[in-house]
Amino acid sequence: MGYSHIIRLYAFKIHVKFTAKTAILMFGVNKVKLTNLSFSLKSLKPINIFTGRGIRFSRQIVYKKTGKMSAYR
């Protein structure tokens, strides 16, 4: 995730599989615990509005903020 130290999250009966270097697949029986774990993982690295980097859900659309426009062109 871009950090130099190890980040550990503990959850029971939730399986995590790394499908690629930047993709994580999480599945479990309890939907509430799964969403709580996914939101806690997302809160570790929120989405930057200028670059669009950060942890996002699949099929989540991120609109980037436009930069300053110069009046003298």
C-alpha positions in Angstrom: 0.0 0.0 0.0 3.0 2.3 -0.2 4.0 2.3 3.5 7.3 1.2 4.7 5.9 -0.5 7.8 3.5 -3.5 8.1 -0.2 -2.7 8.6 -2.2 -5.5 10.2 -6.0 -5.7 10.4 -7.6 -8.6 12.2 -11.0 -10.1 11.3 -12.5 -13.5 11.9 -14.0 -15.6 9.1 -13.0 -13.2 6.4 -10.6 -14.4 3.7 -8.3 -11.9 1.9 -6.7 -12.8 -1.4 -4.3 -10.6 -3.3 -5.2 -11.0 -7.0 -2.6 -8.6 -8.2 -0.1 -6.1 -6.8 -2.8 -3.5 -6.4 -5.9 -5.5 -6.2 -7.4 -7.2 -3.1 -10.3 -9.7 -3.1 -12.1 -10.0 0.3 -14.9 -12.5 1.0 -16.7 -13.8 4.0 -20.0 -14.9 5.4 -21.0 -11.8 7.4 -21.6 -8.8 5.2 -21.5 -6.3 8.1 -18.0 -7.4 9.3 -16.8 -7.4 5.7 -17.9 -3.9 5.0 -16.5 -2.7 8.3 -13.1 -4.2 7.5 -13.2 -2.8 4.0 -14.0 0.8 5.2 -11.3 0.6 7.9 -8.8 -0.5 5.2 -10.0 2.4 3.0 -9.6 4.9 5.8 -5.8 4.1 6.0 -5.2 5.7 2.6 -8.0 8.0 1.5 -8.4 9.1 -2.1 -6.5 12.3 -3.0 -8.8 14.6 -4.9 -6.0 16.1 -7.0 -4.2 12.9 -8.2 -6.9 10.2 -7.7 -4.5 8.0 -5.8 -5.6 6.0 -2.8 -7.6 2.9 -1.9 -10.9 2.7 -3.7 -13.6 0.1 -4.2 -14.1 -1.7 -7.5 -16.3 0.3 -9.9 -16.0 3.4 -7.8 -15.8 6.6 -9.9 -13.3 9.2 -8.7 -13.7 12.7 -10.0 -10.4 14.7 -9.8 -10.4 18.3 -9.0 -9.2 20.7 -11.7 -6.1 22.7 -11.1 -5.7 26.5 -11.3 -6.3 28.0 -14.7 -4.1 30.9 -15.7 -5.9 34.0 -16.9 -2.9 35.0 -19.2 -2.8 32.7 -22.2 
